[in-house]
Amino acid sequence: MKTVELIGVVMMLACSAALLSASRNAATPAQTRTSRPSPARESVTEDASTRRDFVGDAACQECHREISETYVPTAHHRTSQIPDKDSIVGTFADGTNIFTTGDPDLHFRMDEKKGGFYETAVFGHPPHEKTRTERIDLIIGSGGKGQTYVYWRGNQLFLLPVSYWKELKEWINSPGLPDAVADFDRPILPMCLECHASYFARIASVKGVDSYKKTGYVLGISCERCHGPGREHVEHERLTPTTPATGNSFIVNPAKLSKEREIEVCGQCHGGLGQRVAPAFSYIPGQPLVDYLVLTRPDPAAHVDVHGNQVALMQRSRCYQNAELTCKTCHDEHAPERPAAAYSEKCLQCHKDTDCGEFAKLGAKIRENCVDCHMPMQQTNLMIVNMQEQQIQARMRNHWIKIYSTPSP
C-alpha cells in the first residue's frame, strides 16, 4: 500500500511553520464523536466598533456586479469555504475514501453523510477497532493545488489530520504532521486565518489559547481586504450615485497607491513569514505594513526558496528595480489566473522579441512564451511529498525574473 506524507502544502505554507512551533498533545484513540460542542462563554477581545466600517461583498456588488462575478471563481475568493459538494475536492466514494498509513493498525476514512463531511481515524481491526470522528467544518485552500480541513472544538479551530492533494488525486497527511499519527490537536493560529480568510473575531481566554467567535466570520479574501473598509464609500455612492469622481471616493484603490504601499497589500500574505505587531485582521491597505506586520527581509545574497517569499524574489528582478513593475502588472486579482504563457504579452510591452538570445533559433514563435524561460517552474524545499521511499518536491513558479542558464522544461 502507498503511504503519502506531506511536509508542506501551498495553501498552508506559513501555517505549517507556525503550527510546528505550537504545543500539542499526543493523539490518543477516542470513541466516535459527531456531535458539535457548545461554544465557550468568553468575551470577544476586539472592539466591535472597529468592524462597523466593513460592509461586506454584497454592498460592493450593487455597483460592481461585473467585477464581482469574475472575482467569485478566483483562488483568493475561494481560499477558505464552507464544505459542500461544490467546494470540497476530496473524494468520498467507497474505494477512494481510505488513507492508509505506515502503521498497519491506523488508517483514516473520509465520509460524506447527511450532516456533512467527516474524517475518521480507525485504530486496530475488528472486533477490537476504535475510532475517532470529527466533522469537516471549514475548508482551507481553493482546491487548485489541494485543500486542508479544520474543525471546531468549542471556540477553537483545529487542523484535521488528513488533507487532499489534487495533483496526486490522493488523500495525504496534513501540513507538518508525521505519518502514522492521528493528531487532532494542532490548533489553527490567527496568522493562518489571516491569509485564508477576511475576518475572525478572537475571544479572550484565561488559558491563553487562540479562540474565535463562531459567528460573524468572513471566509475567503473579500473586497475590503485589499480596498479597505467600505462603509463611507458605499454611503457616499448611495447618496450621490451620479456625481463624477472627484479623486476622493472614500475607498482604497491599490493601483493608485505608491509602489511600496501597493506591493504591501499583496505582501501581507505573499511576503513570507514575519513578526506581527498589531492584532490579526487590523491591517488597512494603504497604511505602512510595518505598523502591523514586520516581514523578514532576506539578505540580498541569501537563497530564497521559490515558494518562500514571492515578493522578495520579484524585488530582485531588474524589471522591478528599473521599471514600474508590481504584482498588478501581470495579475488581475479580479479574475481567475490565466495560463502562464499568456502573461508573455506583458513582457513584450517593454522588451523586443528580437533582443532575446533565442530569437535567431525560434523566430517570432518566441513571443508565445517568455515566462517559462525567465520565470521557470522550480522545485521547492518547502513542499515535499514522501511516497514510500521516494521524495517528490513540488514545483512552483519562480518570481525572480531573469535569464536562467537552464530553461524550464
C-alpha positions in Angstrom: 0.0 0.0 0.0 1.2 3.5 -0.7 1.9 5.9 2.1 2.0 9.6 1.3 3.3 12.2 3.7 3.1 16.0 3.1 5.6 18.2 4.8 4.1 21.4 3.3 1.2 22.4 1.2 0.8 25.6 -0.8 -2.4 26.7 0.9 -1.0 26.2 4.4 2.7 27.1 3.9 3.0 29.8 6.5 0.6 28.0 8.8 2.8 24.9 8.7 5.8 26.7 10.1 3.8 28.3 12.8 1.9 25.2 13.7 5.1 23.2 14.1 6.1 25.5 16.9 2.8 25.3 18.7 2.5 22.9 21.6 0.3 19.9 21.0 -0.8 16.8 22.9 -0.2 13.3 21.7 -3.2 11.9 19.8 -4.9 9.0 21.6 -7.7 6.8 20.4 -11.2 8.1 21.2 -14.7 7.0 20.6 -16.6 8.3 17.6 -17.9 11.8 18.2 -20.0 13.5 15.5 -21.9 16.0 17.8 -20.6 19.6 17.8 -19.6 21.0 21.2 -21.2 24.2 22.7 -19.1 27.4 22.4 -17.3 28.6 25.5 -18.7 31.7 27.2 -15.9 34.2 26.8 -15.7 37.8 25.9 -14.5 39.0 22.5 -11.2 40.8 22.6 -11.7 43.1 19.6 -13.8 46.3 20.0 -16.8 45.6 17.8 -16.8 49.3 16.6 -13.6 48.5 14.6 -15.7 46.3 12.3 -18.6 48.8 11.8 -16.8 50.3 8.8 -16.8 47.0 6.9 -19.9 46.3 4.8 -19.2 43.0 3.1 -19.0 42.0 -0.6 -22.8 42.2 -1.1 -22.6 46.0 -0.7 -19.8 46.2 -3.4 -21.9 44.1 -5.8 -24.5 46.9 -6.0 -22.3 48.8 -8.3 -19.5 46.4 -9.2 -21.5 43.4 -10.3 -19.4 42.5 -13.3 -16.1 42.6 -11.3 -17.8 40.6 -8.6 -18.9 37.9 -10.9 -15.4 37.4 -12.3 -13.9 37.5 -8.8 -16.0 34.8 -7.3 -14.2 31.9 -9.0 -10.7 33.1 -8.2 -8.4 31.3 -5.8 -8.3 34.3 -3.5 -12.0 34.3 -3.1 -12.2 30.5 -2.6 -9.2 30.2 -0.3 -11.5 29.3 2.6 -15.0 27.9 2.3 -17.8 26.1 3.9 -17.7 22.5 2.8 -20.3 21.3 0.3 -20.3 19.2 -2.8 -19.2 22.1 -5.0 -16.4 23.4 -2.7 -14.7 20.2 -1.5 -12.3 18.5 -3.8 -11.5 15.3 -1.8 -13.1 12.0 -2.9 -15.6 10.4 -0.5 -16.8 7.5 -2.7 -16.1 3.9 -1.5 -12.7 2.8 -2.6 -11.3 6.3 -2.8 -12.0 7.5 0.7 -9.4 5.5 2.6 -6.0 6.8 3.5 -3.6 4.1 4.8 -0.5 5.0 6.9 2.8 3.3 7.6 1.2 1.9 10.8 -0.9 -1.2 9.9 -3.1 -0.5 12.9 -4.1 3.0 11.8 -5.9 4.2 8.8 -8.3 7.1 8.0 -11.7 7.1 6.4 -13.4 10.1 4.8 -17.2 10.0 4.7 -20.0 12.1 3.3 -23.1 11.9 5.4 -26.4 13.7 5.5 -24.9 16.1 8.2 -21.8 16.9 6.2 -18.3 15.6 5.6 -16.2 13.7 8.2 -12.7 12.4 8.9 -12.4 9.2 11.0 -9.2 7.7 12.4 -9.6 4.0 12.7 -7.3 2.3 15.3 -6.8 -1.5 15.2 -9.0 -4.1 13.5 -12.5 -5.6 14.1 -13.7 -6.7 16.6 -11.3 -4.5 18.7 -11.5 -1.5 16.4 -11.7 2.0 17.9 -12.4 5.2 16.1 -12.4 9.0 16.4 -14.5 11.1 14.1 -14.6 14.8 13.5 -16.6 16.9 11.1 -15.0 19.0 8.4 -16.2 22.4 9.4 -14.1 24.6 7.2 -12.0 24.2 4.0 -8.7 25.9 3.8 -7.4 26.2 0.2 -9.1 27.0 -3.1 -8.6 23.4 -4.4 -6.3 24.4 -7.3 -3.4 22.5 -5.6 -5.3 20.9 -2.8 -7.2 21.5 0.4 -6.7 21.2 4.1 -9.6 20.8 6.5 -10.3 22.1 10.0 -12.9 21.5 12.7 -14.4 23.4 15.6 -13.8 22.2 19.2 -15.7 24.6 21.4 -14.4 28.0 20.2 -11.1 26.7 18.9 -10.2 25.6 15.4 -8.0 22.5 14.9 -6.3 21.0 11.9 -7.7 17.7 10.7 -5.0 15.0 10.2 -5.8 14.3 6.5 -5.7 16.7 3.6 -6.2 16.2 -0.2 -3.7 16.9 -2.9 -5.5 17.4 -6.2 -2.4 17.0 -8.4 -1.8 13.5 -7.0 -5.5 12.7 -6.6 -4.6 11.4 -3.2 -5.5 11.8 0.5 -2.3 12.9 2.3 -1.1 13.7 5.8 -1.9 17.4 6.6 0.9 20.0 6.7 3.5 19.5 9.3 2.0 16.2 10.6 4.1 13.0 10.5 2.9 9.8 9.0 1.1 7.2 11.1 -0.1 9.6 13.8 -3.8 10.6 14.4 -3.2 14.1 15.6 -6.4 16.0 16.0 -4.8 18.6 18.4 -3.0 21.0 16.2 -4.5 24.5 16.8 -5.2 26.9 13.9 -3.3 30.2 14.7 -4.5 33.7 13.8 -1.8 34.1 11.2 -3.1 31.1 9.3 -6.6 32.5 9.2 -5.5 36.0 8.3 -4.2 34.8 4.9 -7.0 32.4 4.2 -10.0 34.5 5.4 -11.1 38.1 5.8 -12.1 38.1 9.4 -12.4 36.1 12.6 -13.2 37.7 15.9 -10.8 36.4 18.6 -12.1 35.6 22.1 -10.2 36.4 25.3 -9.1 33.3 27.1 -7.7 33.0 30.6 -5.8 29.9 29.3 -4.1 31.9 26.6 -5.4 29.7 23.8 -6.4 31.0 20.4 -10.2 31.1 20.4 -12.6 32.6 17.9 -16.2 33.7 17.8 -18.2 31.1 15.8 -20.5 33.7 14.2 -19.7 36.8 12.0 -16.6 35.4 10.4 -15.8 36.2 6.8 -14.3 33.4 4.6 -12.2 33.9 1.5 -10.4 37.1 0.6 -13.1 39.8 0.5 -13.1 43.1 -1.4 -12.2 45.0 1.7 -9.1 43.0 2.4 -7.5 44.9 -0.5 -9.6 48.0 -0.7 -10.0 48.7 3.0 -13.3 49.3 4.9 -16.1 50.4 2.5 -18.9 51.9 4.6 -18.0 55.6 3.9 -17.6 54.8 0.2 -20.9 52.9 0.0 -22.8 55.6 1.8 -21.3 58.3 -0.4 -22.1 56.5 -3.6 -25.7 55.7 -2.5 -26.3 59.4 -1.8 -24.6 60.7 -4.9 -24.5 57.9 -7.4 -24.3 60.1 -10.5 -21.7 62.6 -9.1 -18.5 62.5 -11.2 -15.5 61.1 -9.4 -13.6 63.8 -7.5 -10.5 61.7 -6.7 -11.7 61.0 -3.2 -14.1 58.1 -3.3 -13.5 57.2 0.3 -12.1 53.8 -0.7 -8.5 52.5 -1.3 -7.6 51.7 -4.9 -4.3 49.7 -4.7 -3.4 50.8 -8.2 -3.3 54.4 -7.1 -1.0 53.8 -4.1 2.7 54.3 -4.2 4.6 51.3 -5.5 5.8 50.4 -2.0 2.3 50.6 -0.5 0.8 48.7 -3.4 3.2 45.8 -3.0 2.5 45.6 0.7 -1.2 44.9 0.0 0.0 41.6 -1.6 3.0 41.3 0.7 0.8 40.9 3.8 0.4 37.2 2.7 2.9 36.7 -0.2 5.9 38.3 1.6 6.9 35.4 3.7 6.9 35.0 7.4 7.1 37.9 9.8 6.5 39.3 13.2 3.0 40.6 14.0 3.0 43.9 15.9 -0.8 44.5 15.8 -3.9 42.3 16.1 -4.8 40.0 13.3 -7.1 41.5 10.6 -6.2 45.0 11.7 -4.0 46.0 8.6 -5.6 48.6 6.4 -4.4 48.8 2.8 -2.5 52.0 2.1 -1.1 52.1 5.6 2.6 51.1 6.2 2.6 47.3 6.6 5.4 47.6 9.1 3.0 49.1 11.6 1.1 45.8 11.6 3.5 43.1 10.4 7.3 43.2 10.2 8.3 40.9 7.4 11.7 39.1 7.4 13.8 40.7 4.7 16.3 38.2 3.3 19.9 39.2 2.7 20.5 40.1 -0.9 22.9 37.2 -1.3 20.7 34.7 0.6 18.9 31.9 -1.1 15.1 32.4 -1.1 13.0 29.3 -1.7 10.9 29.5 -4.9 7.8 29.4 -2.7 9.2 31.1 0.4 8.7 34.8 -0.5 7.3 35.8 -3.9 7.6 39.5 -3.1 11.3 39.3 -2.2 12.0 37.3 -5.4 10.2 39.8 -7.6 12.0 42.7 -5.9 15.3 41.1 -7.0 14.2 41.4 -10.7 15.6 44.2 -12.8 12.1 44.6 -14.2 11.0 45.6 -10.7 14.1 47.7 -9.9 14.2 49.6 -13.2 10.5 49.9 -14.1 7.1 50.3 -12.5 6.5 46.6 -12.3 4.3 45.5 -9.5 2.1 42.4 -8.8 -0.8 44.1 -10.6 1.3 44.4 -13.8 0.6 40.8 -14.5 -2.0 39.7 -12.1 -5.7 40.7 -12.4 -6.9 40.0 -8.9 -10.5 40.3 -10.1 -10.3 37.3 -12.5 -9.0 33.7 -12.4 -5.4 33.2 -13.3 -4.6 32.6 -16.9 -2.1 30.0 -18.3 1.5 31.2 -17.5 2.4 31.7 -21.2 -0.4 34.2 -21.6 1.4 36.7 -19.5 4.2 37.0 -22.2 2.2 39.9 -23.6 3.1 41.8 -20.5 6.8 41.2 -21.1 6.5 42.4 -24.7 5.2 45.8 -23.6 8.8 46.6 -22.6 11.0 44.0 -24.3 11.6 43.4 -28.0 11.5 39.7 -29.1 14.4 40.4 -31.4 16.6 41.2 -28.4 16.2 37.7 -26.9 19.2 35.3 -27.4 16.8 32.6 -28.6 15.2 34.7 -31.3 17.7 33.6 -34.0 16.7 29.9 -33.4 13.0 30.3 -32.7 12.0 33.4 -34.5 8.6 35.0 -33.8 7.5 31.9 -32.0 9.4 33.1 -29.0 6.7 35.6 -28.4 4.4 32.8 -27.3 6.1 32.0 -24.1 8.6 34.3 -22.3 7.5 33.1 -18.8 8.8 29.5 -18.8 12.3 30.7 -19.6 12.5 33.8 -17.5 10.2 32.7 -14.6 10.7 28.9 -14.6 9.0 26.3 -12.6 11.4 25.1 -10.0 11.5 22.6 -7.1 10.7 24.0 -3.6 12.1 22.7 -0.4 9.0 23.8 1.4 6.7 21.3 -0.2 7.8 17.7 -0.1 5.8 14.6 -0.5 7.2 11.3 0.8 5.8 8.3 -1.1 7.2 5.1 0.4 11.0 5.5 -0.1 10.7 8.3 -2.7 10.6 12.0 -2.1 8.8 14.3 -4.5 9.3 18.0 -4.4 6.6 20.2 -5.7 7.4 22.7 -8.4 6.4 26.3 -8.2 6.8 29.4 -10.4 9.9 31.5 -9.5 9.0 35.2 -9.4 12.7 36.3 -9.8 12.5 37.5 -13.5 15.9 37.0 -15.1 18.0 35.0 -17.6 18.4 31.4 -16.3 21.1 29.1 -17.5 18.7 26.1 -17.8 15.3 27.0 -19.2 12.2 25.4 -17.6 11.2 22.1 -19.4 
